[in-house]
Amino acid sequence: MSDQATNALIAIALGSALAMLLFVPTAAVQYRLNGTLGPGDLATLLSAAVYGLALWTYTLLPMPESGRYVCKSSNLEPLGSIDGLWAGDPGGGVTALLRDPVFLQLALNLLLFVPLGFFLRVILKRGFVVAGLVGLAVSLLIETTQLTGVWTLYDCPYRLFDVDDLLVNTTGAVAGSLLSVIVVRRRTGDAVMPTRITRGRRLVGMASDLWFMVLFGGFVALAYRAAAVYGPLSLDLEVQTTLQVAVPYGVQVAAVLLLGRTVGEWTISVRAVPRRSGLNRWEPVSRLVKLLTGITPPVALLLLGGWWALVGVPLFLGLTVAVALVTPQSRGLSHTLAGLDLRIAADEELGRDEPQGPGAPVSPRPAATE
């Protein structure tokens, strides 16, 4: 397999992992800005993460072994690379130009930064000026890293530092920003914010809860192992498993009992309220019921281990999802048993009391500036 193919696989693998890590923060931002998280948002998240890793893999990898590389010189003459485009065959015309290695390298460097300008407009709503500045900064960071041998990790540069790359890369970022105008529509007036909690939104919330438990639990397990290896603790797999499950669960307990919603429900910007007016004094009891019938059963099954966890957890999660899909407002099992309704948190903050069922109106919200 060629180095370029290997770099692509590394970028895809690590970029996909990065996108998964950023799923919950991305969902939280999107539901507060637009009230939705669609396939296009997920595609943008994945492609941006893969692109960010590709910038690293294609400009620094493969990193050679110590003593098995040739020191590269530097081109510090502005436009020096461009001046030599037709040096090999001045009369060859376009065909010779397209075959010229110098031209191909310049073209690839330009194309490499086109997505940067595109993502800056799509994600951050910033135009070509910001794209040019960010493109220059990123290019300067990459070129400086190459010039210094990965910040003195190597005795000398193993890749060519070319000052023309700064110009070409910046041009690519600006071009990407300008081209993105064709596919990115400028919003005018008020953006429409949904007031109905859709099944998709609830499923994203449930997935966020599950992903939070997995990620935070993994972080706790790594911290425990580090303390066991480098600290005074001795490694005990049972203790590790207990901490890995119990610590994220403790965060969920605090979130439900104090705030009335799980981490996943906070992510999708919804909250639970008593189904009937005048029952606010019983809300702490409802929150406890929600906790005991929601996040607690799968955690208890995981701590039991064995077949209880292997069979019980998937069955309970499947039941929870199924009930959420068929109950009004997608309130789900725990909210139904606790006598709670779900509302979009922004509506609660604004003091709106309209129901969130099917057919509910949508509310306008000022659009984000570009």
N, C-alpha and C positions, 0 to 999 in steps of 0.2 A: 504494500500500500504506500502511495506517495505521501510526502510530507503534507501537501496541501489537503489531501483527503483525510489524513489523520487530524490535521488542525480543524477541519470542518466537523468531524465526529466529536472532537473534544468540545468545540463551541456548542454543538447541539446538545450534548449530554449535560455539560455544566450549565448552559443557558436554561435548559428545561428544569434543572434542579433549582436554579435561582428564581425562575418564574413561580415554581411551587412555593418557595419561601416567601415570595412577595404577594401571593394570592390574597391572603387575609388583609394586609394593608391596602392593596389595590381595591378590593371590594369595599372596604370602609370608605375610601376616598370617593369612589364612583357613586355609591348610594347617597352620599351627602351632596355631591355636585349635580348629578343627573337623575338620581333615583332609580337607576338601572345598572345592570352589569350584563351586557350582551355578549354574543359570540365575537363580535368585532373587538370589544374591549379585551377579551381573553386572548384573541389572536395578536393584538397589539402588545400585550404583556409578554407573551411568549416570544414573539419576533424581536422585540426590543431587548429582552434578556439574552437571546442567542446572539444578536448583533453586538451587544456590549462585550460578550466573551469572545466573539470573532475578532474584534479589534485587538484583543490581547493575543490570541493564538496566531493570527496572521502576521503580526508585527514583531513578536518576540520568540515564537516557537518555530522549530525545535531548539531548545537550549542545549548547546554542545557540552560534552564532558570536558572537565578541566584538562588543559594541555592538548586538546584535540580540535583546535579551531585555528583559523587564520585571522589575524588582525586586519580589520577593514579600514580603509582610508575614509576621509570625509570630503564632501563637496561643499565648500563654503562660498562659492561664487554664485550669486543670484542669477537665475535663468541659465546657468551653465549646462544643465541637462537638456533644456529645451533647445539651446543653440546647436547641440550636436545631433538633432533628430535626423537630418538628411546627410550626415557626414559620410555614411557608407555608400550611398547611391543618390547623388543630388538630382539626377534626372529620372529617377524611378517613379515619380508621381505618387498617386494615392496607394497603389498596390504595394510599393516599397515601404511607404509610411506605415501601412497596416501590419507589415511584417517586421518592422523595426522593433527590436527588444526594448529600446529606450522609450519609444512611443507606447508600447504595450504596458510598460511599467508605470508610466505617467497616467495612462488611462485607468489602470486598475487602482492606483492610488486615489484618483478622483472619484471613481465609482464607490470605493470603500467608504467614503465619507458622505455620499449622497443620502443614505438612510439616516444619518445623524440629523441633518436638517429636517428631514421628514418627521422623525419622531419628536423633535423639539416643537414642531408646529402642532402635531396631533396630540401629544401628551401635555405639554406645558403651554400650548397656545402662544408660542413665541415666533416672531417673524425672522426675516433673513438677516437682520443686523445681529440679533442674539445668536443665530446659527453661525454666522461668520466668526463671532468672538469665541463661542464655545468650540467651534471647529479648530480655530487657531490654537486655543489653549490645550485641547486634547492632542492635537498634532505635535505641539511643542513638548508636551509631556512624553509622548511616545519617542520622538526624536532624541530628546535629552536622555531618556532611558537607554536608547541604543548607543548614543555617543559615550556615555559613562560606563558602558559595559554592565548594564543593569545595576547602576548605582554602585560601581566598584566591586560587584560580585565577581566579575571577570577582570583580568589585568588590562584588557584592551577591548575595543568594540568588536563584536563578531558579526555585526550588521552595519551596512553603510549608513552614515548620517548624511542626509542631503537637504540642504537648506531649501531647495526647490519644492520638497515635499510639503513644507509649511504652506507655500502658496497654493499648490495643487489641492491639498487636503481641505484648506479653507474654502477654495472655490467649489469643491465638491459639496461641502456642507451648505453653502449658500445656494447652489443649484438645487439641492434636495429640498430646501425650504421653498424656493420659488416654484418648483414642479409640484410640490404638495398642494399648492393652491388649487390645482385642477381637481383633486379628489377630496379635499377637505372643505366642506361648506362652512362659510362664515355665518355664525348665528346672529340673527337680528331680533330685537325685541326680547320678550320673556321666554325663558325655557320652561317647558311644561313639566312639572313635577308630579309623578303619580301619587295618588292617595289610596290606591288599592294595593293591598299586600298580595302579590301574586304567588303562585306555587313555586315558580322559579326563585323568587326572592327567599322564600322559606327554605328551599333546598340549599341555596347558597349559605344561609345562616347555619343550617345543620352541618354542612360540609366544613364550615369555618370552625364550629365547635369541635368537630372530630379532628381537624387538622391542628387546631390549637393544642388539644390534648396530646397528639402524637409528637408535634415539634417541641413543645415545652417539656414534655416528658423525656424526650431524647436529650434535650439540653441538661435536664436534671441528672440523667444517667451519666452523661459525659462529665459533669461537674463532680459527681460522686466518685467516678473512676479516677479522675485526676487527683482528688483528695486522697484516694486510697494508694495511688502510685507515688505521689510526691509528698503526701502528708502523713499524719499519724494514723489514719484510718486503715483498717484491714478490709479487703474486698470481700463482700458477702452478696451473692447474687439475689438472695431473697430480700435483703435490705434494699438493694438497688431496684428491684422490681416494685417493691412497696413504695419507695420514694418516687419512682418514675410515674406511678399511677396516682398516688395520694397528693403530691404537691400541685399538679395541675387541677386536680379535683378540688383542692382547697381554694384555689383562685376562683373556680366556678361557684363554689358554695358562697364565698364572700360576694361575688357579683350578683347572684340570685337573691340572697337574703337582704343585702344592703341596697342594691339598685333595681332589683326586680327583673333582671334579664341576664342571660348568659353572655359569654364573650362573643359567640356567634350572632346573637340577637343585637348586641351592640354594633357588631360589624356591619350588619345590614340596616342599621338605624331603625329598629323597631323596639317597642316596649310593651309589657303586659300591664293591663289595668283590670280592675274588678268588672265583671260582666254586668252587674246591676249597680245602679247608683245607690248611694247610701251605705255601701258595704266596705268603705275604705278602712274602717277600723279592723276589719277582718283580713286586710291585705297581707299582714305578716304570716297569718295562717295559710293563706292561699300560696304565698311564695314558698313556704315550707313544703306544701303538698306538691307544688311544681317541681321542687328540687328532688323530692323523694320518688316521684314518678317519671322524672326526666333523665337527668344525667347520672343519678345515683345507681340505678339497677345495672347498667353495663359496667360501671366502675366496680361494684361489688362482685360481679361475675368475673371480672379480670383478676381481682384479688384472690378469689377462690381458686382460679387456675384450672388446669385440666380440661375435662370435657365440658364443665360448666362454662368456661370461657370460650372454648372452641365452638360450641353449639349455641349457647345462650346469647352471647353478644350479637352475632349476626341476626338471630331471630328477633331479638328485641329492637335492634336498629331497623330491621326491615318493617316491623310492626309500627314503629314510630313514624317512619317515612310514609307508610301506607295510610295511616290515620291522618297525617298532615295533608295528604293529597285529597282526602274525601270530606274533611270537616269544613264547615263554614270559616271563611277568613284564613284557611289553612292553619288553624290554631293548633292542631296536633293533639296528641294524647295527654301530655302533662297539663296543658292549658285547659283542656276540656274538663279533666278531673278536678283541677284547681278552681274552676269557675272564673277563668280569666279570658279576656279578649286581647287581641293584638292590635296595636296601632303604630303607625309610623311616628317615630320619636319627634320629628320636626313638627307634626301636628300638635302633639302634646305641649311642646315648648311654646307654640303660638296660641294655645288655648282653644284649638278647634275641637269640636266634639262630634263631628260627623262620622258616621260609620265607615269602616274600611272594607265593606263587602263588595261583591261584583256590581258594576254599574255606578260606583261612586265617582264623583267628579274628580277632575284633576286640578291641581293648583298651579298658578304661574309662579315662576321664580326668575329673578334676573339672571341672564345668561352670563357665563364667565367671559371676561374680556380676552381678546386675542392679542 
